[in-house]
Amino acid sequence: MLPFRNSRSAGREERKLGRTLYRQQKHQEAEDMLRQAAQACGKTLGEDHSDTLDSKHWLAYTFRIQQKYREAEEMFRQAAQGREKTLGEDHSDTLDTKCWLADTLCEQQKYQEAEEMFRQAAQGREKTLGEDHSDTLNSKHWLAYTLYKQQKHQEAEEMFRQAVQGREKTLGEDHSDTLNSKHQLVYTLYRQQKYREAEEMFRQAAQGREKALGEGHSNTLNSNRLLQEVLRPKPGGQITSFKIAHSSFSTYATAYNSPSSYATARSTLSSYATASAGSLSPKSNPSTQM
């Protein structure tokens, strides 16, 4: 353990070193150092001090990256509660931690509670950052995902639509985040048997991927293959083989989900980790997930 000079510096060096180790992907060593930082700060500065909460937030992230989801959930919960108490429910640090907590809950399939956390994050970010900010749209995307996983398809559709429209406006039609939201919207539309609208949205997503990624990219090939399956005639006049579509989309959603389980969130939440060494907590580009 590193020596402490005084109460103000308690845990500071451990926290700094822990973040450095994390960025070097030395996650177990980072966990050990950040645990020391959290304990030292809590003892000398108090459990609700910003340094203590920052240490807990980073410690929780090292748990999550090692798939220690129960430990990560507990530590994110402590950090979220402490930040809400000391900084307020709409502070950016509070909302960041709530997104990470929601992401960790999703990893454990605790979708109802994850929905509530993502909803708080989406509402808080829309209030403080605006409805078209990337953080707001990311929160809405993953709120929609949790609604979908609970078979709340109509609510999920509305939230995915907001994410698609916002991302088209701010990122462009062919951005990967926009296309990911479109794919998830397609899946939600199919669940409600809105086949014609789903077909049109899917065409847009498949064409966008071909334009952005190229004809030979695996995501483009998967999209085009699935589109052909969707358009294949069926007995009785139905335009889609839902069994095939469901299987293919499930494969996509699993890969996409793995905030952070999912591709957008993965890129979003990953950006937290590349925050500058001087920042006190992982900051979102974002596009967490979550």
C-alpha positions as CSV (number, residue, x, y, z in Angstrom):
1,M,0.0,0.0,0.0
2,L,1.2,3.5,-0.8
3,P,1.8,5.8,2.1
4,F,-0.6,8.6,2.9
5,R,0.6,12.1,3.5
6,N,-2.6,13.6,4.9
7,S,-6.4,13.3,4.8
8,R,-6.7,15.4,1.6
9,S,-4.4,13.1,-0.3
10,A,-5.9,9.9,1.1
11,G,-6.3,7.4,-1.7
12,R,-5.3,9.9,-4.4
13,E,-2.2,8.1,-5.6
14,E,-3.9,4.7,-5.4
15,R,-6.8,6.0,-7.5
16,K,-4.5,7.5,-10.1
17,L,-2.5,4.3,-10.3
18,G,-5.6,2.2,-10.4
19,R,-6.9,4.1,-13.4
20,T,-3.6,3.8,-15.2
21,L,-3.5,0.1,-14.6
22,Y,-7.0,-0.2,-15.9
23,R,-6.1,1.6,-19.1
24,Q,-3.2,-0.8,-19.5
25,Q,-5.8,-3.6,-19.2
26,K,-4.3,-4.9,-16.0
27,H,-7.7,-5.3,-14.5
28,Q,-7.0,-7.4,-11.4
29,E,-4.2,-5.1,-10.4
30,A,-6.4,-2.1,-11.0
31,E,-9.1,-3.7,-8.9
32,D,-6.7,-4.2,-6.0
33,M,-5.4,-0.6,-6.2
34,L,-8.9,1.0,-6.5
35,R,-10.2,-1.1,-3.6
36,Q,-7.4,0.4,-1.5
37,A,-8.3,3.9,-2.7
38,A,-12.0,3.4,-1.9
39,Q,-11.3,2.1,1.6
40,A,-8.7,4.9,2.3
41,C,-11.0,7.6,1.1
42,G,-14.0,6.3,2.9
43,K,-12.1,6.0,6.2
44,T,-10.5,9.5,6.1
45,L,-12.9,11.6,4.0
46,G,-16.2,9.9,4.5
47,E,-18.4,7.6,2.4
48,D,-20.1,10.5,0.5
49,H,-16.9,12.4,-0.4
50,S,-16.4,12.9,-4.1
51,D,-13.1,11.1,-4.0
52,T,-14.6,8.1,-2.3
53,L,-17.5,8.0,-4.8
54,D,-15.1,8.3,-7.7
55,S,-13.0,5.5,-6.4
56,K,-16.1,3.3,-6.0
57,H,-17.2,4.1,-9.5
58,W,-13.9,3.1,-11.0
59,L,-13.7,0.0,-8.8
60,A,-17.1,-1.0,-10.0
61,Y,-16.0,-0.6,-13.6
62,T,-13.0,-2.9,-13.0
63,F,-15.5,-5.5,-11.6
64,R,-17.7,-5.1,-14.6
65,I,-14.9,-5.5,-17.2
66,Q,-14.0,-8.8,-15.4
67,Q,-17.6,-9.9,-15.6
68,K,-17.9,-9.7,-11.8
69,Y,-21.4,-8.4,-12.2
70,R,-22.7,-8.8,-8.6
71,E,-19.8,-6.9,-7.2
72,A,-20.1,-4.3,-9.9
73,E,-23.8,-3.8,-9.3
74,E,-23.3,-3.2,-5.6
75,M,-20.4,-0.8,-6.1
76,F,-22.2,1.2,-8.8
77,R,-25.3,1.3,-6.6
78,Q,-23.3,2.8,-3.8
79,A,-21.7,5.3,-6.1
80,A,-25.0,6.3,-7.7
81,Q,-26.7,6.8,-4.4
82,G,-23.8,8.8,-3.0
83,R,-23.6,11.0,-6.1
84,E,-27.3,11.6,-6.2
85,K,-27.2,12.6,-2.5
86,T,-24.2,15.0,-2.8
87,L,-24.3,16.2,-6.5
88,G,-28.0,15.9,-7.3
89,E,-30.0,13.5,-9.5
90,D,-29.3,15.4,-12.8
91,H,-25.6,15.8,-12.4
92,S,-23.6,14.3,-15.2
93,D,-21.6,12.1,-12.8
94,T,-24.8,10.8,-11.2
95,L,-26.3,10.0,-14.6
96,D,-23.1,8.3,-15.9
97,T,-23.0,6.0,-12.9
98,K,-26.7,5.2,-13.3
99,C,-26.1,4.2,-16.9
100,W,-23.3,1.9,-15.8
101,L,-25.5,0.4,-13.1
102,A,-28.2,-0.2,-15.7
103,D,-25.7,-1.8,-18.0
104,T,-24.6,-4.1,-15.2
105,L,-28.2,-5.0,-14.4
106,C,-28.8,-5.8,-18.1
107,E,-25.9,-8.2,-18.0
108,Q,-27.7,-10.0,-15.2
109,Q,-31.0,-9.9,-17.1
110,K,-32.5,-7.7,-14.4
111,Y,-34.4,-5.7,-17.1
112,Q,-37.1,-4.1,-14.9
113,E,-34.7,-2.3,-12.7
114,A,-32.4,-1.6,-15.6
115,E,-35.4,0.1,-17.3
116,E,-35.9,2.4,-14.4
117,M,-32.2,3.4,-14.3
118,F,-32.0,4.0,-18.0
119,R,-35.3,6.0,-17.8
120,Q,-33.8,8.2,-15.1
121,A,-30.7,8.7,-17.2
122,A,-32.6,9.5,-20.4
123,Q,-34.8,12.0,-18.6
124,G,-32.0,13.6,-16.8
125,R,-29.8,13.9,-19.9
126,E,-32.6,15.2,-22.0
127,K,-33.2,17.9,-19.3
128,T,-29.6,18.9,-19.0
129,L,-28.0,18.1,-22.4
130,G,-30.9,18.2,-24.8
131,E,-32.9,15.6,-26.6
132,D,-30.4,15.2,-29.5
133,H,-27.3,14.9,-27.4
134,S,-25.4,11.6,-28.0
135,D,-25.6,10.7,-24.3
136,T,-29.4,11.2,-24.3
137,L,-29.9,9.2,-27.4
138,N,-27.7,6.4,-26.1
139,S,-29.8,6.2,-22.9
140,K,-33.0,6.1,-25.0
141,H,-31.6,3.3,-27.2
142,W,-30.9,1.1,-24.2
143,L,-34.1,2.1,-22.4
144,A,-35.8,0.8,-25.5
145,Y,-33.8,-2.4,-25.4
146,T,-34.8,-3.1,-21.8
147,L,-38.5,-2.5,-22.8
148,Y,-38.1,-4.9,-25.7
149,K,-36.6,-7.6,-23.4
150,Q,-39.7,-7.3,-21.2
151,Q,-42.0,-7.6,-24.3
152,K,-43.2,-4.0,-24.0
153,H,-43.0,-3.8,-27.7
154,Q,-45.1,-0.7,-28.3
155,E,-43.1,1.4,-25.8
156,A,-39.9,0.0,-27.1
157,E,-40.9,1.0,-30.7
158,E,-41.5,4.6,-29.6
159,M,-38.2,4.8,-27.8
160,F,-36.2,3.2,-30.7
161,R,-37.9,5.7,-33.1
162,Q,-36.7,8.6,-31.0
163,A,-33.2,7.1,-31.0
164,V,-33.3,6.6,-34.8
165,Q,-34.6,10.0,-35.5
166,G,-32.1,11.7,-33.2
167,R,-29.2,9.8,-34.5
168,E,-30.1,10.4,-38.1
169,K,-30.3,14.1,-37.3
170,T,-27.0,14.4,-35.4
171,L,-24.9,11.5,-36.8
172,G,-26.3,10.8,-40.3
173,E,-28.3,8.0,-41.8
174,D,-25.3,5.7,-42.4
175,H,-23.6,6.1,-39.0
176,S,-23.1,2.8,-37.2
177,D,-25.2,3.9,-34.2
178,T,-28.0,5.0,-36.4
179,L,-28.0,1.7,-38.2
180,N,-27.9,-0.3,-35.0
181,S,-31.0,1.6,-33.7
182,K,-32.7,0.9,-37.0
183,H,-32.0,-2.8,-36.7
184,Q,-33.4,-2.9,-33.2
185,L,-36.5,-1.0,-34.4
186,V,-37.0,-3.6,-37.2
187,Y,-36.9,-6.4,-34.6
188,T,-39.5,-4.6,-32.5
189,L,-41.7,-4.0,-35.5
190,Y,-41.6,-7.7,-36.4
191,R,-42.6,-8.6,-32.9
192,Q,-45.8,-6.6,-33.5
193,Q,-46.2,-8.1,-37.0
194,K,-45.8,-4.7,-38.7
195,Y,-44.1,-6.4,-41.6
196,R,-44.3,-3.7,-44.3
197,E,-42.8,-1.0,-42.1
198,A,-40.2,-3.4,-40.8
199,E,-39.3,-4.3,-44.4
200,E,-38.7,-0.7,-45.3
201,M,-36.7,0.1,-42.2
202,F,-34.7,-3.1,-42.8
203,R,-33.9,-2.1,-46.4
204,Q,-32.6,1.2,-45.1
205,A,-30.4,-0.5,-42.5
206,A,-29.0,-3.0,-45.0
207,Q,-28.3,-0.4,-47.6
208,G,-26.7,1.8,-45.1
209,R,-24.4,-0.9,-43.9
210,E,-23.4,-1.8,-47.4
211,K,-22.6,1.9,-48.1
212,A,-20.7,2.5,-44.8
213,L,-19.0,-0.9,-44.3
214,G,-18.7,-2.3,-47.8
215,E,-20.3,-5.3,-49.6
216,G,-18.0,-7.9,-48.0
217,H,-18.2,-6.8,-44.4
218,S,-19.7,-9.5,-42.1
219,N,-22.4,-7.1,-40.8
220,T,-23.4,-6.2,-44.4
221,L,-23.6,-9.8,-45.5
222,N,-25.7,-10.8,-42.5
223,S,-28.1,-7.9,-43.1
224,N,-28.5,-8.8,-46.8
225,R,-28.9,-12.5,-46.0
226,L,-31.6,-11.7,-43.5
227,L,-33.3,-9.3,-45.8
228,Q,-33.6,-12.1,-48.4
229,E,-35.1,-14.4,-45.8
230,V,-37.5,-11.7,-44.8
231,L,-38.7,-11.2,-48.4
232,R,-39.0,-14.9,-49.2
233,P,-42.7,-15.7,-49.9
234,K,-44.4,-18.0,-47.5
235,P,-47.6,-20.1,-47.8
236,G,-50.6,-18.0,-46.9
237,G,-49.1,-14.8,-48.3
238,Q,-47.0,-13.8,-45.3
239,I,-43.9,-11.8,-46.4
240,T,-41.6,-13.1,-43.8
241,S,-40.3,-16.3,-42.1
242,F,-40.5,-15.0,-38.6
243,K,-38.7,-18.1,-37.3
244,I,-35.7,-17.4,-39.4
245,A,-35.9,-13.7,-38.8
246,H,-36.1,-14.2,-35.0
247,S,-33.2,-16.6,-35.0
248,S,-31.0,-14.3,-37.1
249,F,-32.0,-11.2,-35.1
250,S,-31.4,-13.0,-31.9
251,T,-27.9,-13.8,-33.0
252,Y,-27.4,-10.2,-33.9
253,A,-28.9,-8.9,-30.7
254,T,-26.6,-11.1,-28.6
255,A,-23.5,-9.9,-30.4
256,Y,-24.8,-6.3,-30.3
257,N,-25.6,-6.6,-26.6
258,S,-22.4,-8.2,-25.5
259,P,-23.3,-1.8,-22.4
260,S,-21.8,-3.6,-22.5
261,S,-23.3,-6.3,-24.2
262,Y,-24.4,-4.4,-27.3
263,A,-22.4,-2.7,-30.1
264,T,-23.5,0.8,-29.6
265,A,-23.2,0.7,-25.9
266,R,-20.0,-1.2,-26.2
267,S,-18.5,1.6,-28.2
268,T,-20.2,4.2,-26.0
269,L,-19.2,2.7,-22.7
270,S,-15.7,1.9,-24.0
271,S,-15.2,5.6,-24.6
272,Y,-15.7,6.2,-20.9
273,A,-12.5,4.2,-20.4
274,T,-10.5,6.4,-22.7
275,A,-11.3,9.5,-20.7
276,S,-8.3,11.6,-20.0
277,A,-6.1,10.5,-17.1
278,G,-6.9,13.7,-15.3
279,S,-10.7,13.2,-15.2
280,L,-12.2,12.0,-12.0
281,S,-14.6,9.5,-13.5
282,P,-15.1,7.8,-16.9
283,K,-17.0,10.3,-19.0
284,S,-19.3,9.4,-21.8
285,N,-18.7,10.4,-25.4
286,P,-20.7,8.6,-25.0
287,S,-22.2,6.3,-27.1
288,T,-22.7,4.2,-22.1
289,Q,-24.1,1.9,-24.1
290,M,-25.8,2.7,-21.3
